[in-house]
Amino acid sequence: MGGITVPEFLELLPPAAALEKLLKQLPKSVLPSEDIATIDSLGRVLKSQVLAPEPLPAFARSTVDGYALHAADTFGANESLPAYLPLMGEVPMGTAPGFELPRGAAAAIHTGGMLPVGADAVLMLEYTQLSRPAELEIMRAVGVGENVLKVGEDVETGQMVLPAGTFLRAAEIGGLLALGITCVDVVRPPRVAILSSGDEVVPPEQVVQPGQVRDINSYSLSALVTEAGGESVRYGIVADREDAVKSALQTALADCDLVVMTAGSSASTRDLTARVVNVLGNPGVLVHGVNVKPGKPTILAVCDGKAVIGLPGNPVSALVIARLFVVPLIERMLGLPANRIRPSVAARLTVNLASQAGREDFVPVRLVSTPKGMDADPIFFKSNLIFTLARADGLVHIPADANGLPAGSPVQVELL
């Protein structure tokens, strides 16, 4: 009767130490760039800094609907003792005013309208009324520059508006287009190879037979890679044979910048992955086992300058570990800062959470809004149940030096 060989994890590194060990063996250079339309650059990362080709605003403009005037002409005005100014007309939208504004006069202006030469403030419509045709009654004083955007107040000509490594969001895209920058130089997305192995794994569209499971990891990891800014390349399901695994890994290493492989459930499959990686490039396997739950049987390797990440086959473990190792690698290749802020929510733990001293745990939680603030309600799980994460809003990290966390503890929930 055959037995199962369980791998011996001689050195279980903490996640941070394991990542540092991996990064030391990888080149620090950012991937090449490509030019794309600014309108299509959401979620991309700038390769080069952007300098403003012109000031923004390019002309002094009103921030309110009201009247352009000289601030000095309103000094002392109030509801009890209003000031009066003749109206010269109205500032047209979308073009320069065809007149200068002398002292002792006002002109109607709309939000965004260009201040006429001579005007140095705008009085809001609410503090005025027409006392008679072409005469403005002023019931409030304004200061110089009030309700006015000055030339270059947002951006001056030649100013660096966005540094290299900027992650482009809606605001950055709007700012670039406001400056007339319709094309940007962005980092090419890292190509991330995703392979699944396991004789029990079948494609999602296939009807499963007893003992078989559908391939979840290829698709959930592809989504995570895309979300992180990478381009996923799925290589399908690889048979649990050394020649098949070796051939698939060789192709993936040649075509992609990073290789992610999820092993089958058996310990022998994980050993096969490590053995093949060790013959495909130097220095080979760096870490075989991380002191974390879920995801202990993780492989971190480098083959001639390219990282190979061997993830556990269980879907929850695979996604949690991918967030710890795959996402930081993608961000590094994109040139994003290592200390990039992650979206998180402060909450209060609803129940006791046990943990093993010396091991870091990541526990899925559901966030519940209460009159006293946000509660983090743990979802107790088995790592092969994908809907554990689908039901969760985020993860709570239990550090290695804690023997768990008591109910009521303040926690920071990293949002999924």
HURA-V144741 format. One record per pair of residues at least 12 apart in sequence whose C-alpha atoms are under 8 Angstrom apart, sorted by the first residue. I is the first residue (numbers start at 0). J is the second residue. Records with the same first field share a line. If there is no record, write none. Layout:
I->J ; J
This chain:
3->266 ; 267
4->266 ; 267
5->266 ; 267
6->266 ; 270
8->287 ; 288
10->287 ; 288
11->287 ; 288 ; 289 ; 290
12->286 ; 288 ; 289 ; 290
13->289 ; 290 ; 291 ; 358 ; 359
14->289 ; 290 ; 291 ; 323 ; 359
17->286 ; 289 ; 299
18->324
20->285
21->285 ; 299 ; 300 ; 301 ; 306
24->301 ; 304
25->301 ; 304 ; 305 ; 306
26->304
27->331 ; 332
28->332
29->186 ; 331 ; 332 ; 333 ; 334
30->186 ; 187 ; 188 ; 189 ; 332 ; 333 ; 334
31->186 ; 187
32->46 ; 184 ; 185 ; 186 ; 187
33->184 ; 185 ; 186 ; 187
34->182 ; 183 ; 184 ; 185
35->182 ; 183 ; 184 ; 185
36->181 ; 182 ; 183
37->172 ; 175 ; 176 ; 180 ; 181 ; 182 ; 183
38->172 ; 181
40->167 ; 172 ; 183 ; 185
41->167 ; 168 ; 169 ; 172
42->166 ; 167 ; 168 ; 228
43->166 ; 167 ; 185 ; 186 ; 188 ; 228
44->163 ; 164 ; 165 ; 166 ; 167 ; 185 ; 186 ; 333 ; 334 ; 335
45->162 ; 163 ; 164 ; 165 ; 166 ; 167 ; 183 ; 184 ; 185 ; 186
46->163 ; 164 ; 184 ; 185 ; 186 ; 334
47->162 ; 163 ; 164 ; 184 ; 185
48->159 ; 160 ; 161 ; 162 ; 163
49->159 ; 160 ; 161 ; 162 ; 163
50->156 ; 157 ; 158 ; 159 ; 160 ; 161
51->154 ; 155 ; 156 ; 157 ; 158 ; 159 ; 160 ; 178
52->156 ; 157 ; 178
53->155 ; 156 ; 157 ; 178
54->150 ; 151 ; 153 ; 154 ; 155 ; 156 ; 178
55->150 ; 151 ; 152 ; 153 ; 154 ; 155 ; 156 ; 177 ; 178
56->148 ; 149 ; 150 ; 151 ; 152 ; 153 ; 154
57->150 ; 151
58->113 ; 114 ; 149 ; 150 ; 151
59->113 ; 114 ; 147 ; 148 ; 149 ; 150
60->110 ; 111 ; 112 ; 113 ; 114 ; 147 ; 148 ; 149
61->108 ; 109 ; 110 ; 111 ; 112 ; 113 ; 114 ; 121 ; 146 ; 147 ; 148
62->110 ; 111 ; 146 ; 147 ; 148
63->109 ; 110 ; 111 ; 121 ; 123 ; 146
64->108 ; 109 ; 110 ; 123 ; 124
65->107 ; 108 ; 109 ; 110 ; 121 ; 122 ; 123 ; 124 ; 125
66->105 ; 106 ; 107 ; 108 ; 121 ; 122 ; 123 ; 124
67->105 ; 106 ; 107 ; 108 ; 114 ; 115 ; 118 ; 119 ; 120 ; 121 ; 122
68->100 ; 102 ; 103 ; 104 ; 105 ; 106 ; 117 ; 118 ; 119 ; 120 ; 121 ; 122
69->102 ; 103 ; 104 ; 105 ; 117 ; 118 ; 119 ; 120 ; 143
70->118 ; 119 ; 120 ; 121 ; 140 ; 141 ; 142 ; 143
71->142 ; 143
72->102 ; 103
73->137 ; 139 ; 140 ; 141
74->140 ; 141
75->139 ; 140
76->137 ; 138 ; 139 ; 140
77->137 ; 138 ; 139 ; 140
78->137 ; 138 ; 139
79->138
80->138
81->136 ; 137 ; 138 ; 139
82->136 ; 137 ; 138
83->134 ; 135 ; 136 ; 137
84->103 ; 104 ; 105 ; 134 ; 135 ; 136 ; 137
85->103 ; 104 ; 105 ; 133 ; 134 ; 135
86->104 ; 105 ; 106 ; 107 ; 133 ; 134 ; 135
87->100 ; 104 ; 105 ; 106 ; 133
88->105 ; 106 ; 107
89->106 ; 107 ; 108
90->106 ; 107 ; 108 ; 109 ; 112 ; 113 ; 114 ; 115
91->108 ; 112
92->109 ; 111 ; 112 ; 113
93->112
94->113
95->113 ; 115
96->113 ; 114 ; 115
98->115 ; 116
99->115 ; 116 ; 117
100->115 ; 116 ; 117 ; 118
101->117 ; 118
102->117
105->135
119->143 ; 144 ; 145 ; 147
120->141 ; 142 ; 143 ; 144 ; 145 ; 146 ; 147
121->141 ; 144 ; 145 ; 146 ; 147
122->140 ; 141 ; 145 ; 146
123->146
126->138 ; 139
127->139
163->334
164->333 ; 334 ; 335 ; 336
165->335
166->335
186->333 ; 334
187->333
188->228 ; 229 ; 230 ; 333
189->228 ; 229 ; 230 ; 255 ; 256 ; 257 ; 329 ; 332 ; 333
190->229 ; 230 ; 231 ; 232 ; 254 ; 255 ; 256 ; 257
191->224 ; 229 ; 230 ; 231 ; 232 ; 255 ; 256 ; 257 ; 258 ; 259
192->231 ; 232 ; 233 ; 234 ; 251 ; 252 ; 255 ; 256 ; 257 ; 258 ; 259
193->217 ; 220 ; 221 ; 231 ; 232 ; 233 ; 234 ; 235 ; 258 ; 259 ; 260 ; 261
194->217 ; 233 ; 234 ; 235 ; 236 ; 237 ; 247 ; 258 ; 259 ; 260 ; 261
195->214 ; 216 ; 217 ; 234 ; 235 ; 236 ; 237 ; 260 ; 261 ; 262 ; 263
196->236 ; 237 ; 238 ; 239 ; 244 ; 260 ; 261 ; 262 ; 263 ; 268
197->236 ; 237 ; 238 ; 239 ; 262 ; 263 ; 264 ; 268
198->238 ; 239 ; 263
199->211 ; 212 ; 263
200->212 ; 213 ; 214 ; 236 ; 263
201->213 ; 214 ; 236
202->214 ; 236
203->215
214->236
215->314
216->261 ; 312 ; 314 ; 317 ; 318
217->233 ; 235
219->318
220->317 ; 318 ; 321
221->233
223->318 ; 326
224->325 ; 326 ; 329
227->326 ; 329 ; 330
228->329 ; 330 ; 333
229->329
234->247 ; 251
239->268
241->271 ; 275
244->272 ; 275
245->275 ; 276 ; 279
248->276
249->279
252->305
256->305 ; 306
257->305 ; 306 ; 307
258->305 ; 306 ; 307 ; 308
259->307 ; 308 ; 309 ; 310 ; 325
260->307 ; 308 ; 309 ; 310
261->309 ; 310 ; 311 ; 312 ; 317
262->309 ; 310 ; 311 ; 312
263->311 ; 312
264->311 ; 312 ; 313
269->296 ; 309
272->309
273->298
276->300 ; 302 ; 307
277->302
279->302
280->301 ; 302 ; 303
281->301 ; 302 ; 303 ; 304
282->300 ; 301 ; 302 ; 303
283->300 ; 301 ; 302
284->298 ; 299 ; 300 ; 301
285->298 ; 299 ; 300 ; 301
286->298 ; 299 ; 300
287->299
290->357 ; 358 ; 359
291->358 ; 359 ; 360 ; 361
292->316 ; 358 ; 359 ; 360 ; 361
293->315 ; 316 ; 319 ; 320 ; 360 ; 361 ; 382
294->310 ; 311 ; 316 ; 317 ; 319 ; 320
295->311
296->310 ; 311
297->309 ; 310 ; 311 ; 320
298->310
308->324 ; 325
313->382 ; 383 ; 384
314->382 ; 383 ; 384 ; 385
315->382 ; 383 ; 384 ; 385 ; 387 ; 388
316->382 ; 383
319->361
341->413 ; 414
342->413 ; 414
343->411 ; 412 ; 413 ; 414
344->411 ; 412 ; 413 ; 414
345->373 ; 409 ; 410 ; 411 ; 412
346->366 ; 372 ; 373 ; 374 ; 375 ; 409 ; 410 ; 411 ; 412
347->372 ; 373 ; 374 ; 375 ; 406 ; 407 ; 408 ; 409 ; 410
348->374 ; 375 ; 376 ; 377 ; 405 ; 406 ; 407 ; 408 ; 409 ; 410
349->374 ; 375 ; 376 ; 377 ; 406 ; 407
350->376 ; 377 ; 405 ; 406 ; 407
351->403 ; 404 ; 405 ; 406
352->403 ; 404 ; 405 ; 406
353->402 ; 403 ; 404
354->397 ; 401 ; 402 ; 403 ; 404
355->399 ; 401 ; 402 ; 403
356->399 ; 400 ; 401 ; 402 ; 403
357->399 ; 400 ; 401
358->398 ; 399 ; 400
359->396 ; 397 ; 398 ; 399
360->395 ; 396 ; 397 ; 398 ; 399
361->394 ; 395 ; 396 ; 397
362->377 ; 378 ; 379 ; 394 ; 395 ; 396 ; 397
363->377 ; 378 ; 379 ; 387 ; 388 ; 391 ; 392 ; 393 ; 394 ; 395
364->376 ; 377 ; 378 ; 391 ; 392 ; 393 ; 394 ; 395 ; 412
365->377 ; 378 ; 390 ; 391 ; 392 ; 393
366->391 ; 392 ; 393
375->410 ; 412
378->391
391->415
392->414 ; 415
393->412 ; 413 ; 414 ; 415
394->412 ; 413 ; 414 ; 415
395->410 ; 411 ; 412 ; 413
396->411 ; 412
